Amino acid sequence: MLTALYDGNCVICRSTCRAMRRLDWLNRIEFIDLHADAAWQDRYPQLAFERLMAEIHVVDGTGGVFAGFAGSRRMLKEVPLGFPLWLLLQLPGSERIGQRVYRFIARRRYRINALLGNELPDCIDGSCKMLS
């Protein structure tokens, strides 16, 4: 079982989680919106809100934490139709490229959401900045 902690104020994040739910026929992934469920703080006190807002975090059954591209890739491994894509993402160089693409989108996700016409909270406090 995996737990995915995501920014529920982000349309891209919500859409990704919705797609993963549809692929998760075996119910292997629990999705927790950081804004809607404060229980994550008791379950994962070692995870800082600022880092969670910067990129998705996926926690596996052993307590391993996968963030950003690694988290997205880890979820693909759990869903039947995602497994072939997960295999492709094991090829040499895919991690470096995947991380760059993920960070590019994550840093701009609220602007991308606005371009798509979705009204979302501003990122005035910097909580949705991508950490280096």
LOVOVEX-507085 format. One record per residue (C-alpha): x, y, z; residue in three letters. Coordinates in nm, 4 decimals. Layout:
# LOVOVEX-507085
R        xx        yy        zz  type
R         X         Y         Z   ALA
...
//
This chain:
# LOVOVEX-507085
R        xx        yy        zz  type
R    0.0000    0.0000    0.0000   MET
R    0.1193    0.3487   -0.0876   LEU
R    0.0099    0.6858    0.0443   THR
R    0.0362    0.9862   -0.1890   ALA
R    0.0368    1.3315   -0.0279   LEU
R   -0.0473    1.6046   -0.2770   TYR
R   -0.1435    1.9713   -0.3141   ASP
R   -0.5207    1.9650   -0.3516   GLY
R   -0.5212    2.3326   -0.4567   ASN
R   -0.3395    2.2382   -0.7752   CYS
R   -0.5558    2.1338   -1.0699   VAL
R   -0.2665    1.9460   -1.2316   ILE
R   -0.2057    1.7554   -0.9055   CYS
R   -0.5751    1.6729   -0.8647   ARG
R   -0.6016    1.5592   -1.2262   SER
R   -0.2978    1.3354   -1.1860   THR
R   -0.4436    1.1801   -0.8708   CYS
R   -0.7807    1.1313   -1.0406   ARG
R   -0.6111    0.9520   -1.3315   ALA
R   -0.4105    0.7334   -1.0943   MET
R   -0.7285    0.6448   -0.9013   ARG
R   -0.8881    0.5263   -1.2247   ARG
R   -0.5869    0.3068   -1.2971   LEU
R   -0.5660    0.1781   -0.9406   ASP
R   -0.8033   -0.1165   -0.9795   TRP
R   -0.6472   -0.2940   -0.6813   LEU
R   -0.6798    0.0070   -0.4475   ASN
R   -0.3077    0.0114   -0.3717   ARG
R   -0.2764    0.3892   -0.3360   ILE
R   -0.4317    0.6161   -0.0743   GLU
R   -0.4453    0.9829   -0.1774   PHE
R   -0.4324    1.2563    0.0861   ILE
R   -0.5007    1.6205   -0.0011   ASP
R   -0.2714    1.8256    0.2240   LEU
R   -0.5349    2.0986    0.2520   HIS
R   -0.8367    1.8788    0.3251   ALA
R   -0.6966    1.6235    0.5692   ASP
R   -0.4763    1.7364    0.8575   ALA
R   -0.4402    1.3748    0.9764   ALA
R   -0.1296    1.3413    0.7574   TRP
R    0.0598    1.5472    1.0178   GLN
R    0.0082    1.2812    1.2852   ASP
R    0.0859    0.9945    1.0464   ARG
R    0.3940    1.1532    0.8906   TYR
R    0.5415    1.4039    1.1373   PRO
R    0.8812    1.3727    0.9674   GLN
R    0.7446    1.5361    0.6512   LEU
R    0.7484    1.9149    0.6344   ALA
R    0.4497    2.0945    0.4811   PHE
R    0.6770    2.3211    0.2745   GLU
R    0.8445    2.0218    0.1080   ARG
R    0.5109    1.8469    0.0559   LEU
R    0.3794    2.1568   -0.1189   MET
R    0.6821    2.1637   -0.3470   ALA
R    0.6229    1.8162   -0.4901   GLU
R    0.4124    1.5053   -0.4408   ILE
R    0.5399    1.2652   -0.1757   HIS
R    0.4626    0.8949   -0.1853   VAL
R    0.5188    0.6810    0.1234   VAL
R    0.5401    0.3032    0.0898   ASP
R    0.4535    0.0354    0.3462   GLY
R    0.8075    0.0289    0.4865   THR
R    0.8147    0.4055    0.5431   GLY
R    1.0212    0.4788    0.2332   GLY
R    0.9520    0.8243    0.0925   VAL
R    0.9603    0.9046   -0.2793   PHE
R    0.9262    1.2697   -0.3790   ALA
R    0.8488    1.4408   -0.7086   GLY
R    0.9282    1.2384   -1.0184   PHE
R    1.0358    0.9412   -0.8048   ALA
R    0.6962    0.9479   -0.6299   GLY
R    0.5037    0.9623   -0.9554   SER
R    0.7124    0.6814   -1.0965   ARG
R    0.6636    0.4740   -0.7794   ARG
R    0.2850    0.5024   -0.8121   MET
R    0.3013    0.3750   -1.1705   LEU
R    0.4655    0.0581   -1.0444   LYS
R    0.1569   -0.0206   -0.8342   GLU
R   -0.1125    0.0081   -1.0988   VAL
R   -0.1609   -0.2581   -1.3680   PRO
R   -0.1700   -0.0233   -1.6685   LEU
R    0.1067    0.1940   -1.5245   GLY
R    0.3563   -0.0888   -1.4892   PHE
R    0.4723   -0.0818   -1.8547   PRO
R    0.5349    0.2927   -1.8291   LEU
R    0.7204    0.2348   -1.5015   TRP
R    0.9440   -0.0136   -1.6862   LEU
R    1.0198    0.2466   -1.9555   LEU
R    1.1065    0.4982   -1.6842   LEU
R    1.3783    0.2615   -1.5622   GLN
R    1.5827    0.3158   -1.8779   LEU
R    1.9160    0.4966   -1.8372   PRO
R    1.8731    0.8742   -1.8400   GLY
R    1.5000    0.8665   -1.7729   SER
R    1.5389    0.9712   -1.4109   GLU
R    1.7456    1.2795   -1.4950   ARG
R    1.5065    1.3848   -1.7713   ILE
R    1.1989    1.2977   -1.5637   GLY
R    1.3200    1.5042   -1.2688   GLN
R    1.3827    1.8056   -1.4898   ARG
R    1.0416    1.7850   -1.6550   VAL
R    0.8697    1.7289   -1.3188   TYR
R    1.0459    2.0282   -1.1600   ARG
R    0.9719    2.2504   -1.4584   PHE
R    0.5995    2.1770   -1.4309   ILE
R    0.5876    2.1782   -1.0497   ALA
R    0.7498    2.5219   -1.0254   ARG
R    0.4950    2.6649   -1.2657   ARG
R    0.1874    2.4642   -1.1748   ARG
R   -0.0188    2.7550   -1.0428   TYR
R    0.0640    2.9633   -1.3510   ARG
R   -0.0233    2.6676   -1.5753   ILE
R   -0.3503    2.6269   -1.3865   ASN
R   -0.4278    2.9964   -1.4436   ALA
R   -0.3521    2.9635   -1.8155   LEU
R   -0.6024    2.6776   -1.8259   LEU
R   -0.8639    2.9105   -1.6753   GLY
R   -0.8725    2.7523   -1.3320   ASN
R   -0.9063    2.9872   -1.0385   GLU
R   -0.6719    2.8835   -0.7622   LEU
R   -0.5253    3.0430   -0.4542   PRO
R   -0.2244    3.2610   -0.5180   ASP
R    0.1113    3.1427   -0.4009   CYS
R    0.1851    3.4646   -0.2114   ILE
R    0.3373    3.2945    0.0927   ASP
R    0.5749    3.0926   -0.1248   GLY
R    0.4429    2.7589    0.0008   SER
R    0.4102    2.6198   -0.3510   CYS
R    0.7662    2.7030   -0.4521   LYS
R    0.9787    2.4176   -0.5692   MET
R    1.2663    2.3595   -0.3301   LEU
R    1.6121    2.3167   -0.4764   SER
//
